[in-house]
């Protein structure tokens, strides 16, 4: 089968053996894949958790059909339309744990379905389970113009947040954030963005920040969060190391929580997917929660899809059709 593999000469489409499902695994006939920021690093040979390096089939998000079931896989039948996350997505076939996927709604095509699994699982966990958003609260999403950021704003609104603030350093994308739940859009590269947030919250700051940037905005986040507020760190687009104002953190008594799928067990991941199904799946099926597709590429043009992502001018998801 064809797959997009990182090797000694970089990433390229290669012929590899079709995998065979074992245990609770499902063999998926992939129809479409969503690109994610972590894919760009793995395409350059960087590790993402335990995955990466020479011989790695790249990709982590897909939609397709059940082609075969492992002996312990339950709740599915061959031919079911599904979408999910996991390694080796950029291929004609991939393997997925039976608890790390969703049924693709009948009113979505495969390209639309492929935009959702990572964003839904990541941001329901960050905003609701870990972030503990409550009706009437104020929420700030750092890096809001990414696919997961757009989903985070929509989930916050769905759960009753009274004020949703999104950040983007790009003027065009910042202007589009209100289409996806933002009541206020700020430029996190502008030194005055904290004052904008404080003004919008009556001087108190937000109840919750979901931070995909970290690094350079870490201390500004502390200043923009109310006393007893929460910061959930889900990314490091602003760098992995930065100055941190421990005194301000202590004075505001902020709960600062890090989350990532890279160190979670499969049991933990299954629980996250189940929480999405129980809590917000009706909004997915009704398309109240959805993401824009910036552009769709053919599988043979996957390098062009990555070039488009690395240009950093897209809004929403870049999709590859297989």
Phi and psi restraints in degrees (value plus and minus 20) as a CYANA .aco file:
   2 UNK   PHI    -104.1   -64.1
   2 UNK   PSI     121.4   161.4
   3 UNK   PHI    -172.0  -132.0
   3 UNK   PSI     134.3   174.3
   4 UNK   PHI    -115.9   -75.9
   4 UNK   PSI      88.5   128.5
   5 UNK   PHI    -139.2   -99.2
   5 UNK   PSI     117.2   157.2
   6 UNK   PHI    -105.6   -65.6
   6 UNK   PSI     108.8   148.8
   7 UNK   PHI    -157.9  -117.9
   7 UNK   PSI    -185.8  -145.8
   8 UNK   PHI     -81.9   -41.9
   8 UNK   PSI     -48.0    -8.0
   9 UNK   PHI    -125.6   -85.6
   9 UNK   PSI       2.0    42.0
  10 UNK   PHI      77.5   117.5
  10 UNK   PSI    -187.6  -147.6
  11 UNK   PHI    -109.8   -69.8
  11 UNK   PSI     116.1   156.1
  12 UNK   PHI    -177.4  -137.4
  12 UNK   PSI     141.0   181.0
  13 UNK   PHI     -94.0   -54.0
  13 UNK   PSI     107.7   147.7
  14 UNK   PHI    -155.6  -115.6
  14 UNK   PSI     145.3   185.3
  15 UNK   PHI    -112.9   -72.9
  15 UNK   PSI     106.0   146.0
  16 UNK   PHI    -153.9  -113.9
  16 UNK   PSI     146.0   186.0
  17 UNK   PHI     -90.7   -50.7
  17 UNK   PSI     121.1   161.1
  18 UNK   PHI     -90.4   -50.4
  18 UNK   PSI     111.9   151.9
  19 UNK   PHI     -92.9   -52.9
  19 UNK   PSI     142.2   182.2
  20 UNK   PHI    -140.9  -100.9
  20 UNK   PSI     108.3   148.3
  21 UNK   PHI     -92.6   -52.6
  21 UNK   PSI     119.4   159.4
  22 UNK   PHI    -146.7  -106.7
  22 UNK   PSI     135.5   175.5
  23 UNK   PHI      33.3    73.3
  23 UNK   PSI    -142.0  -102.0
  24 UNK   PHI    -111.4   -71.4
  24 UNK   PSI      -6.7    33.3
  25 UNK   PHI     -98.8   -58.8
  25 UNK   PSI     133.5   173.5
  26 UNK   PHI    -141.6  -101.6
  26 UNK   PSI     112.7   152.7
  27 UNK   PHI    -107.0   -67.0
  27 UNK   PSI     105.9   145.9
  28 UNK   PHI    -131.3   -91.3
  28 UNK   PSI     108.9   148.9
  29 UNK   PHI    -101.4   -61.4
  29 UNK   PSI      86.7   126.7
  30 UNK   PHI     -96.3   -56.3
  30 UNK   PSI     112.6   152.6
  31 UNK   PHI    -131.3   -91.3
  31 UNK   PSI     -48.6    -8.6
  32 UNK   PHI    -176.8  -136.8
  32 UNK   PSI     132.2   172.2
  33 UNK   PHI    -151.1  -111.1
  33 UNK   PSI     125.4   165.4
  34 UNK   PHI    -120.7   -80.7
  34 UNK   PSI     117.3   157.3
  35 UNK   PHI    -103.9   -63.9
  35 UNK   PSI     124.0   164.0
  36 UNK   PHI    -150.4  -110.4
  36 UNK   PSI     136.8   176.8
  37 UNK   PHI     -78.2   -38.2
  37 UNK   PSI     -56.1   -16.1
  38 UNK   PHI     -82.7   -42.7
  38 UNK   PSI     -47.1    -7.1
  39 UNK   PHI     -82.7   -42.7
  39 UNK   PSI     -51.8   -11.8
  40 UNK   PHI     -86.7   -46.7
  40 UNK   PSI     -56.8   -16.8
  41 UNK   PHI     -89.4   -49.4
  41 UNK   PSI     -63.0   -23.0
  42 UNK   PHI     -85.4   -45.4
  42 UNK   PSI     -51.2   -11.2
  43 UNK   PHI     -84.8   -44.8
  43 UNK   PSI     -41.4    -1.4
  44 UNK   PHI    -118.9   -78.9
  44 UNK   PSI     -13.7    26.3
  45 UNK   PHI      78.3   118.3
  45 UNK   PSI     -18.0    22.0
  46 UNK   PHI     -98.4   -58.4
  46 UNK   PSI     130.1   170.1
  47 UNK   PHI    -102.4   -62.4
  47 UNK   PSI     129.8   169.8
  48 UNK   PHI    -147.0  -107.0
  48 UNK   PSI      78.1   118.1
  49 UNK   PHI      45.8    85.8
  49 UNK   PSI    -148.8  -108.8
  50 UNK   PHI    -106.6   -66.6
  50 UNK   PSI     -26.4    13.6
  51 UNK   PHI    -116.6   -76.6
  51 UNK   PSI     133.6   173.6
  52 UNK   PHI     105.7   145.7
  52 UNK   PSI     152.3   192.3
  53 UNK   PHI      75.9   115.9
  53 UNK   PSI     157.7   197.7
  54 UNK   PHI     -78.1   -38.1
  54 UNK   PSI     116.3   156.3
  55 UNK   PHI      68.8   108.8
  55 UNK   PSI     -22.7    17.3
  56 UNK   PHI     -98.5   -58.5
  56 UNK   PSI     107.4   147.4
  57 UNK   PHI     -98.1   -58.1
  57 UNK   PSI     103.1   143.1
  58 UNK   PHI    -103.0   -63.0
  58 UNK   PSI     151.0   191.0
  59 UNK   PHI      82.0   122.0
  59 UNK   PSI     128.8   168.8
  60 UNK   PHI    -163.6  -123.6
  60 UNK   PSI     -10.0    30.0
  61 UNK   PHI    -170.3  -130.3
  61 UNK   PSI     116.0   156.0
  62 UNK   PHI    -176.8  -136.8
  62 UNK   PSI     145.6   185.6
  63 UNK   PHI    -159.2  -119.2
  63 UNK   PSI     126.0   166.0
  64 UNK   PHI    -199.2  -159.2
  64 UNK   PSI    -170.0  -130.0
  65 UNK   PHI    -148.8  -108.8
  65 UNK   PSI     128.5   168.5
  66 UNK   PHI     -88.4   -48.4
  66 UNK   PSI     101.8   141.8
  67 UNK   PHI    -121.4   -81.4
  67 UNK   PSI     -50.3   -10.3
  68 UNK   PHI    -182.8  -142.8
  68 UNK   PSI     130.7   170.7
  69 UNK   PHI    -133.8   -93.8
  69 UNK   PSI     118.1   158.1
  70 UNK   PHI     -88.0   -48.0
  70 UNK   PSI     143.3   183.3
  71 UNK   PHI     -82.3   -42.3
  71 UNK   PSI     -43.0    -3.0
  72 UNK   PHI    -130.5   -90.5
  72 UNK   PSI     -14.6    25.4
  73 UNK   PHI     -94.6   -54.6
  73 UNK   PSI     114.4   154.4
  74 UNK   PHI    -148.2  -108.2
  74 UNK   PSI     136.9   176.9
  75 UNK   PHI      62.5   102.5
  75 UNK   PSI     -11.2    28.8
  76 UNK   PHI    -157.3  -117.3
  76 UNK   PSI     140.3   180.3
  77 UNK   PHI    -153.0  -113.0
  77 UNK   PSI     133.8   173.8
  78 UNK   PHI     -77.5   -37.5
  78 UNK   PSI     112.8   152.8
  79 UNK   PHI      79.1   119.1
  79 UNK   PSI     -34.1     5.9
  80 UNK   PHI     -80.9   -40.9
  80 UNK   PSI     119.5   159.5
  81 UNK   PHI    -104.9   -64.9
  81 UNK   PSI     104.1   144.1
  82 UNK   PHI    -158.2  -118.2
  82 UNK   PSI     145.9   185.9
  83 UNK   PHI    -165.6  -125.6
  83 UNK   PSI     127.7   167.7
  84 UNK   PHI    -190.2  -150.2
  84 UNK   PSI    -191.9  -151.9
  85 UNK   PHI    -152.9  -112.9
  85 UNK   PSI     142.2   182.2
  86 UNK   PHI     128.0   168.0
  86 UNK   PSI     158.4   198.4
  87 UNK   PHI     -95.9   -55.9
  87 UNK   PSI     146.9   186.9
  88 UNK   PHI      40.5    80.5
  88 UNK   PSI      22.5    62.5
  89 UNK   PHI     -99.9   -59.9
  89 UNK   PSI     -48.8    -8.8
  90 UNK   PHI    -102.4   -62.4
  90 UNK   PSI      53.5    93.5
  91 UNK   PHI    -180.6  -140.6
  91 UNK   PSI     145.2   185.2
  92 UNK   PHI     -89.3   -49.3
  92 UNK   PSI     -49.7    -9.7
  93 UNK   PHI    -156.4  -116.4
  93 UNK   PSI     125.9   165.9
  94 UNK   PHI    -162.2  -122.2
  94 UNK   PSI     146.5   186.5
  95 UNK   PHI    -126.8   -86.8
  95 UNK   PSI     124.9   164.9
  96 UNK   PHI    -162.4  -122.4
  96 UNK   PSI     125.2   165.2
  97 UNK   PHI     -89.4   -49.4
  97 UNK   PSI     122.7   162.7
  98 UNK   PHI     -83.5   -43.5
  98 UNK   PSI     -37.1     2.9
  99 UNK   PHI    -118.0   -78.0
  99 UNK   PSI     -16.7    23.3
 100 UNK   PHI    -136.0   -96.0
 100 UNK   PSI      24.3    64.3
 101 UNK   PHI    -171.3  -131.3
 101 UNK   PSI     143.7   183.7
 102 UNK   PHI    -143.9  -103.9
 102 UNK   PSI     135.2   175.2
 103 UNK   PHI     -95.1   -55.1
 103 UNK   PSI     110.8   150.8
 104 UNK   PHI     -92.9   -52.9
 104 UNK   PSI     103.3   143.3
 105 UNK   PHI     -77.4   -37.4
 105 UNK   PSI     126.1   166.1
 106 UNK   PHI     -87.1   -47.1
 106 UNK   PSI     -39.9     0.1
 107 UNK   PHI    -112.6   -72.6
 107 UNK   PSI      -5.2    34.8
 108 UNK   PHI    -141.3  -101.3
 108 UNK   PSI     121.5   161.5
 109 UNK   PHI    -103.3   -63.3
 109 UNK   PSI     154.5   194.5
 110 UNK   PHI     -85.5   -45.5
 110 UNK   PSI     -56.1   -16.1
 111 UNK   PHI     -82.8   -42.8
 111 UNK   PSI     -61.4   -21.4
 112 UNK   PHI     -87.0   -47.0
 112 UNK   PSI     -63.0   -23.0
 113 UNK   PHI     -83.4   -43.4
 113 UNK   PSI     -53.9   -13.9
 114 UNK   PHI     -89.2   -49.2
 114 UNK   PSI     -32.6     7.4
 115 UNK   PHI    -101.4   -61.4
 115 UNK   PSI     -33.9     6.1
 116 UNK   PHI    -121.5   -81.5
 116 UNK   PSI     -55.6   -15.6
 117 UNK   PHI     -76.7   -36.7
 117 UNK   PSI     -69.4   -29.4
 118 UNK   PHI     -85.0   -45.0
 118 UNK   PSI     -64.4   -24.4
 119 UNK   PHI     -84.6   -44.6
 119 UNK   PSI     -63.8   -23.8
 120 UNK   PHI     -83.4   -43.4
 120 UNK   PSI     -69.6   -29.6
 121 UNK   PHI     -87.6   -47.6
 121 UNK   PSI     -64.7   -24.7
 122 UNK   PHI     -84.0   -44.0
 122 UNK   PSI     -68.5   -28.5
 123 UNK   PHI    -107.6   -67.6
 123 UNK   PSI     -43.2    -3.2
 124 UNK   PHI     -86.2   -46.2
 124 UNK   PSI     -61.0   -21.0
 125 UNK   PHI     -83.6   -43.6
 125 UNK   PSI     -65.1   -25.1
 126 UNK   PHI     -92.1   -52.1
 126 UNK   PSI     -62.6   -22.6
 127 UNK   PHI    -102.1   -62.1
 127 UNK   PSI     -62.6   -22.6
 128 UNK   PHI    -118.5   -78.5
 128 UNK   PSI     -79.6   -39.6
 129 UNK   PHI     -88.6   -48.6
 129 UNK   PSI     -71.9   -31.9
 130 UNK   PHI    -107.4   -67.4
 130 UNK   PSI     -64.6   -24.6
 131 UNK   PHI     -92.5   -52.5
 131 UNK   PSI     -43.9    -3.9
 132 UNK   PHI      41.4    81.4
 132 UNK   PSI      14.9    54.9
 133 UNK   PHI     -76.9   -36.9
 133 UNK   PSI     121.1   161.1
 134 UNK   PHI    -146.0  -106.0
 134 UNK   PSI     132.6   172.6
 135 UNK   PHI     -73.6   -33.6
 135 UNK   PSI     117.7   157.7
 136 UNK   PHI      69.4   109.4
 136 UNK   PSI     -24.9    15.1
 137 UNK   PHI    -106.3   -66.3
 137 UNK   PSI     146.7   186.7
 138 UNK   PHI    -126.3   -86.3
 138 UNK   PSI     115.4   155.4
 139 UNK   PHI    -151.1  -111.1
 139 UNK   PSI     117.9   157.9
 140 UNK   PHI    -138.1   -98.1
 140 UNK   PSI     109.3   149.3
 141 UNK   PHI    -129.5   -89.5
 141 UNK   PSI      93.0   133.0
 142 UNK   PHI    -104.0   -64.0
 142 UNK   PSI     110.2   150.2
 143 UNK   PHI      57.9    97.9
 143 UNK   PSI      24.4    64.4
 144 UNK   PHI     -95.7   -55.7
 144 UNK   PSI     -34.9     5.1
 145 UNK   PHI    -106.2   -66.2
 145 UNK   PSI     -24.7    15.3
 146 UNK   PHI     -92.3   -52.3
 146 UNK   PSI     146.9   186.9
 147 UNK   PHI     -78.2   -38.2
 147 UNK   PSI     -67.3   -27.3
 148 UNK   PHI     -87.6   -47.6
 148 UNK   PSI     -52.8   -12.8
 149 UNK   PHI     -86.0   -46.0
 149 UNK   PSI     -63.6   -23.6
 150 UNK   PHI     -80.7   -40.7
 150 UNK   PSI     -59.0   -19.0
 151 UNK   PHI     -87.7   -47.7
 151 UNK   PSI     -59.0   -19.0
 152 UNK   PHI     -79.8   -39.8
 152 UNK   PSI     -63.2   -23.2
 153 UNK   PHI     -83.6   -43.6
 153 UNK   PSI     -61.2   -21.2
 154 UNK   PHI     -86.1   -46.1
 154 UNK   PSI     -60.6   -20.6
 155 UNK   PHI     -85.7   -45.7
 155 UNK   PSI     -61.7   -21.7
 156 UNK   PHI     -79.0   -39.0
 156 UNK   PSI     -64.7   -24.7
 157 UNK   PHI     -83.1   -43.1
 157 UNK   PSI     -63.9   -23.9
 158 UNK   PHI     -78.8   -38.8
 158 UNK   PSI     -56.6   -16.6
 159 UNK   PHI    -106.5   -66.5
 159 UNK   PSI     -13.4    26.6
 160 UNK   PHI      77.7   117.7
 160 UNK   PSI      -6.4    33.6
 161 UNK   PHI     -79.2   -39.2
 161 UNK   PSI     114.7   154.7
 162 UNK   PHI    -102.6   -62.6
 162 UNK   PSI     -46.7    -6.7
 163 UNK   PHI    -158.2  -118.2
 163 UNK   PSI     100.0   140.0
 164 UNK   PHI    -137.4   -97.4
 164 UNK   PSI     103.9   143.9
 165 UNK   PHI    -134.7   -94.7
 165 UNK   PSI     113.6   153.6
 166 UNK   PHI    -141.0  -101.0
 166 UNK   PSI     125.5   165.5
 167 UNK   PHI    -133.4   -93.4
 167 UNK   PSI     125.2   165.2
 168 UNK   PHI    -177.6  -137.6
 168 UNK   PSI     121.4   161.4
 169 UNK   PHI    -108.8   -68.8
 169 UNK   PSI     -25.5    14.5
 170 UNK   PHI    -119.0   -79.0
 170 UNK   PSI     103.9   143.9
 171 UNK   PHI     -78.8   -38.8
 171 UNK   PSI     -63.3   -23.3
 172 UNK   PHI     -83.1   -43.1
 172 UNK   PSI     -69.6   -29.6
 173 UNK   PHI     -86.8   -46.8
 173 UNK   PSI     -56.0   -16.0
 174 UNK   PHI     -81.0   -41.0
 174 UNK   PSI     -58.0   -18.0
 175 UNK   PHI     -88.7   -48.7
 175 UNK   PSI     -37.8     2.2
 176 UNK   PHI    -113.4   -73.4
 176 UNK   PSI     -29.6    10.4
 177 UNK   PHI     -82.2   -42.2
 177 UNK   PSI     -50.6   -10.6
 178 UNK   PHI     -86.2   -46.2
 178 UNK   PSI     -40.7    -0.7
 179 UNK   PHI     -91.3   -51.3
 179 UNK   PSI     -33.9     6.1
 180 UNK   PHI    -145.3  -105.3
 180 UNK   PSI       8.9    48.9
 181 UNK   PHI      90.8   130.8
 181 UNK   PSI     -29.2    10.8
 182 UNK   PHI     -96.0   -56.0
 182 UNK   PSI     110.5   150.5
 183 UNK   PHI    -106.6   -66.6
 183 UNK   PSI     -44.4    -4.4
 184 UNK   PHI    -165.4  -125.4
 184 UNK   PSI     116.5   156.5
 185 UNK   PHI    -136.9   -96.9
 185 UNK   PSI     110.8   150.8
 186 UNK   PHI    -143.7  -103.7
 186 UNK   PSI     137.4   177.4
 187 UNK   PHI    -121.5   -81.5
 187 UNK   PSI      88.0   128.0
 188 UNK   PHI     -91.7   -51.7
 188 UNK   PSI     -25.8    14.2
 189 UNK   PHI    -110.2   -70.2
 189 UNK   PSI     -27.6    12.4
 190 UNK   PHI    -107.4   -67.4
 190 UNK   PSI     107.2   147.2
 191 UNK   PHI     -82.2   -42.2
 191 UNK   PSI     -36.7     3.3
 192 UNK   PHI    -115.6   -75.6
 192 UNK   PSI     -13.1    26.9
 193 UNK   PHI     -85.7   -45.7
 193 UNK   PSI     -52.0   -12.0
 194 UNK   PHI     -83.0   -43.0
 194 UNK   PSI     -61.4   -21.4
 195 UNK   PHI     -82.1   -42.1
 195 UNK   PSI     -56.5   -16.5
 196 UNK   PHI     -82.1   -42.1
 196 UNK   PSI     -62.4   -22.4
 197 UNK   PHI     -86.7   -46.7
 197 UNK   PSI     -64.1   -24.1
 198 UNK   PHI     -83.8   -43.8
 198 UNK   PSI     -59.7   -19.7
 199 UNK   PHI     -82.2   -42.2
 199 UNK   PSI     -61.1   -21.1
 200 UNK   PHI     -90.2   -50.2
 200 UNK   PSI     -40.2    -0.2
 201 UNK   PHI    -131.6   -91.6
 201 UNK   PSI       1.3    41.3
 202 UNK   PHI      45.0    85.0
 202 UNK   PSI       8.3    48.3
 203 UNK   PHI      65.9   105.9
 203 UNK   PSI     -24.5    15.5
 204 UNK   PHI    -106.0   -66.0
 204 UNK   PSI     -54.8   -14.8
 205 UNK   PHI      77.1   117.1
 205 UNK   PSI     151.7   191.7
 206 UNK   PHI    -104.9   -64.9
 206 UNK   PSI     137.3   177.3
 207 UNK   PHI     -94.7   -54.7
 207 UNK   PSI     -53.0   -13.0
 208 UNK   PHI    -164.5  -124.5
 208 UNK   PSI     113.4   153.4
 209 UNK   PHI    -136.5   -96.5
 209 UNK   PSI     107.2   147.2
 210 UNK   PHI    -123.8   -83.8
 210 UNK   PSI      92.6   132.6
 211 UNK   PHI    -129.4   -89.4
 211 UNK   PSI      92.9   132.9
 212 UNK   PHI    -119.9   -79.9
 212 UNK   PSI     -18.6    21.4
 213 UNK   PHI    -125.4   -85.4
 213 UNK   PSI     -72.5   -32.5
 214 UNK   PHI      37.0    77.0
 214 UNK   PSI    -166.9  -126.9
 215 UNK   PHI      28.4    68.4
 215 UNK   PSI    -132.3   -92.3
 216 UNK   PHI     -85.2   -45.2
 216 UNK   PSI     -39.4     0.6
 217 UNK   PHI    -121.6   -81.6
 217 UNK   PSI     -15.4    24.6
 218 UNK   PHI     -77.2   -37.2
 218 UNK   PSI     -69.2   -29.2
 219 UNK   PHI     -92.5   -52.5
 219 UNK   PSI     -53.2   -13.2
 220 UNK   PHI     -84.4   -44.4
 220 UNK   PSI     -57.3   -17.3
 221 UNK   PHI     -79.6   -39.6
 221 UNK   PSI     -62.6   -22.6
 222 UNK   PHI     -79.3   -39.3
 222 UNK   PSI     -61.4   -21.4
 223 UNK   PHI     -91.2   -51.2
 223 UNK   PSI     -43.7    -3.7
 224 UNK   PHI    -113.3   -73.3
 224 UNK   PSI     -22.8    17.2
 225 UNK   PHI    -121.7   -81.7
 225 UNK   PSI     116.4   156.4
 226 UNK   PHI     -91.1   -51.1
 226 UNK   PSI     144.7   184.7
 227 UNK   PHI     -78.3   -38.3
 227 UNK   PSI     113.2   153.2
 228 UNK   PHI      47.9    87.9
 228 UNK   PSI      -2.1    37.9
 229 UNK   PHI     -98.1   -58.1
 229 UNK   PSI    -197.2  -157.2
 230 UNK   PHI    -153.5  -113.5
 230 UNK   PSI     119.1   159.1
 231 UNK   PHI    -141.2  -101.2
 231 UNK   PSI     103.6   143.6
 232 UNK   PHI    -128.7   -88.7
 232 UNK   PSI      96.5   136.5
 233 UNK   PHI    -114.5   -74.5
 233 UNK   PSI      92.0   132.0
 234 UNK   PHI    -134.9   -94.9
 234 UNK   PSI     -17.2    22.8
 235 UNK   PHI    -182.3  -142.3
 235 UNK   PSI    -199.9  -159.9
 236 UNK   PHI    -166.8  -126.8
 236 UNK   PSI      24.0    64.0
 237 UNK   PHI     -84.8   -44.8
 237 UNK   PSI     -42.4    -2.4
 238 UNK   PHI    -113.9   -73.9
 238 UNK   PSI     -12.4    27.6
 239 UNK   PHI      97.0   137.0
 239 UNK   PSI     138.4   178.4
 240 UNK   PHI    -113.3   -73.3
 240 UNK   PSI     -33.1     6.9
 241 UNK   PHI    -154.3  -114.3
 241 UNK   PSI     122.4   162.4
 242 UNK   PHI    -184.8  -144.8
 242 UNK   PSI     145.0   185.0
 243 UNK   PHI     -85.5   -45.5
 243 UNK   PSI     125.6   165.6
 244 UNK   PHI    -157.4  -117.4
 244 UNK   PSI     106.7   146.7
 245 UNK   PHI    -105.7   -65.7
 245 UNK   PSI      69.2   109.2
 246 UNK   PHI     -83.3   -43.3
 246 UNK   PSI     -53.3   -13.3
 247 UNK   PHI     -85.8   -45.8
 247 UNK   PSI     -63.5   -23.5
 248 UNK   PHI     -85.5   -45.5
 248 UNK   PSI     -59.6   -19.6
 249 UNK   PHI     -78.2   -38.2
 249 UNK   PSI     -65.8   -25.8
 250 UNK   PHI     -89.7   -49.7
 250 UNK   PSI     -62.2   -22.2
 251 UNK   PHI     -83.4   -43.4
 251 UNK   PSI     -56.3   -16.3
 252 UNK   PHI    -110.5   -70.5
 252 UNK   PSI     -24.1    15.9
 253 UNK   PHI      32.5    72.5
 253 UNK   PSI      29.4    69.4
 254 UNK   PHI    -107.1   -67.1
 254 UNK   PSI     114.9   154.9
 255 UNK   PHI    -103.9   -63.9
 255 UNK   PSI      95.8   135.8
 256 UNK   PHI    -132.4   -92.4
 256 UNK   PSI      93.2   133.2
 257 UNK   PHI    -144.1  -104.1
 257 UNK   PSI     110.9   150.9
 258 UNK   PHI    -119.6   -79.6
 258 UNK   PSI     118.8   158.8
 259 UNK   PHI    -154.9  -114.9
 259 UNK   PSI     125.8   165.8
 260 UNK   PHI    -182.7  -142.7
 260 UNK   PSI     130.8   170.8
 261 UNK   PHI    -101.0   -61.0
 261 UNK   PSI     -34.0     6.0
 262 UNK   PHI     -85.0   -45.0
 262 UNK   PSI     -47.8    -7.8
 263 UNK   PHI    -133.0   -93.0
 263 UNK   PSI      -4.4    35.6
 264 UNK   PHI    -112.7   -72.7
 264 UNK   PSI     125.3   165.3
 265 UNK   PHI     -96.4   -56.4
 265 UNK   PSI     143.8   183.8
 266 UNK   PHI     -83.8   -43.8
 266 UNK   PSI     -49.9    -9.9
 267 UNK   PHI     -86.2   -46.2
 267 UNK   PSI     -59.8   -19.8
 268 UNK   PHI     -86.1   -46.1
 268 UNK   PSI     -61.0   -21.0
 269 UNK   PHI     -85.2   -45.2
 269 UNK   PSI     -61.5   -21.5
 270 UNK   PHI     -78.2   -38.2
 270 UNK   PSI     -61.1   -21.1
 271 UNK   PHI     -83.4   -43.4
 271 UNK   PSI     -60.8   -20.8
 272 UNK   PHI     -82.4   -42.4
 272 UNK   PSI     -64.3   -24.3
 273 UNK   PHI     -84.5   -44.5
 273 UNK   PSI     -58.6   -18.6
 274 UNK   PHI     -86.2   -46.2
 274 UNK   PSI     -57.8   -17.8
 275 UNK   PHI     -83.1   -43.1
 275 UNK   PSI     -58.8   -18.8
 276 UNK   PHI     -80.9   -40.9
 276 UNK   PSI     -66.7   -26.7
 277 UNK   PHI     -81.4   -41.4
 277 UNK   PSI     -61.0   -21.0
 278 UNK   PHI     -93.7   -53.7
 278 UNK   PSI     -55.0   -15.0
 279 UNK   PHI    -117.8   -77.8
 279 UNK   PSI     -60.7   -20.7
 280 UNK   PHI    -150.3  -110.3
 280 UNK   PSI      -9.8    30.2
 281 UNK   PHI     -85.9   -45.9
 281 UNK   PSI     -51.0   -11.0
 282 UNK   PHI     -79.8   -39.8
 282 UNK   PSI     -56.6   -16.6
 283 UNK   PHI     -92.2   -52.2
 283 UNK   PSI     -46.8    -6.8
 284 UNK   PHI     -91.6   -51.6
 284 UNK   PSI     -67.3   -27.3
 285 UNK   PHI     -84.6   -44.6
 285 UNK   PSI     -52.8   -12.8
 286 UNK   PHI    -103.7   -63.7
 286 UNK   PSI     -23.6    16.4
 287 UNK   PHI      48.3    88.3
 287 UNK   PSI       1.2    41.2
 288 UNK   PHI     -89.3   -49.3
 288 UNK   PSI     -52.8   -12.8
 289 UNK   PHI    -124.9   -84.9
 289 UNK   PSI      92.6   132.6
 290 UNK   PHI    -175.5  -135.5
 290 UNK   PSI     145.3   185.3
 291 UNK   PHI    -144.4  -104.4
 291 UNK   PSI     124.3   164.3
 292 UNK   PHI     -93.0   -53.0
 292 UNK   PSI     124.6   164.6
 293 UNK   PHI    -116.5   -76.5
 293 UNK   PSI      99.3   139.3
 294 UNK   PHI     -94.1   -54.1
 294 UNK   PSI     -65.7   -25.7
 295 UNK   PHI    -183.4  -143.4
 295 UNK   PSI     127.3   167.3
 296 UNK   PHI    -133.1   -93.1
 296 UNK   PSI     111.2   151.2
 297 UNK   PHI    -136.0   -96.0
 297 UNK   PSI     130.0   170.0
 298 UNK   PHI     -91.6   -51.6
 298 UNK   PSI     134.6   174.6
 299 UNK   PHI     -77.6   -37.6
 299 UNK   PSI     -58.3   -18.3
 300 UNK   PHI     -85.5   -45.5
 300 UNK   PSI     -37.4     2.6
 301 UNK   PHI    -124.9   -84.9
 301 UNK   PSI       5.0    45.0
 302 UNK   PHI     -82.3   -42.3
 302 UNK   PSI     -51.2   -11.2
 303 UNK   PHI     -82.7   -42.7
 303 UNK   PSI     -56.9   -16.9
 304 UNK   PHI     -87.0   -47.0
 304 UNK   PSI     -54.5   -14.5
 305 UNK   PHI     -82.3   -42.3
 305 UNK   PSI     -61.5   -21.5
 306 UNK   PHI     -88.3   -48.3
 306 UNK   PSI     -58.0   -18.0
 307 UNK   PHI     -81.3   -41.3
 307 UNK   PSI     -58.8   -18.8
 308 UNK   PHI     -85.6   -45.6
 308 UNK   PSI     -61.6   -21.6
 309 UNK   PHI     -85.3   -45.3
 309 UNK   PSI     -63.0   -23.0
 310 UNK   PHI     -90.8   -50.8
 310 UNK   PSI     -39.3     0.7
 311 UNK   PHI     -89.3   -49.3
 311 UNK   PSI     -40.5    -0.5
 312 UNK   PHI      40.1    80.1
 312 UNK   PSI      21.5    61.5
 313 UNK   PHI    -139.0   -99.0
 313 UNK   PSI     -17.2    22.8
 314 UNK   PHI    -105.2   -65.2
 314 UNK   PSI     137.2   177.2
 315 UNK   PHI    -142.2  -102.2
 315 UNK   PSI     101.5   141.5
 316 UNK   PHI      70.4   110.4
 316 UNK   PSI    -166.3  -126.3
 317 UNK   PHI    -123.9   -83.9
 317 UNK   PSI     123.9   163.9
 318 UNK   PHI    -121.6   -81.6
 318 UNK   PSI     109.9   149.9
 319 UNK   PHI    -141.9  -101.9
 319 UNK   PSI     123.7   163.7
 320 UNK   PHI    -134.8   -94.8
 320 UNK   PSI     106.4   146.4
 321 UNK   PHI    -111.4   -71.4
 321 UNK   PSI     110.9   150.9
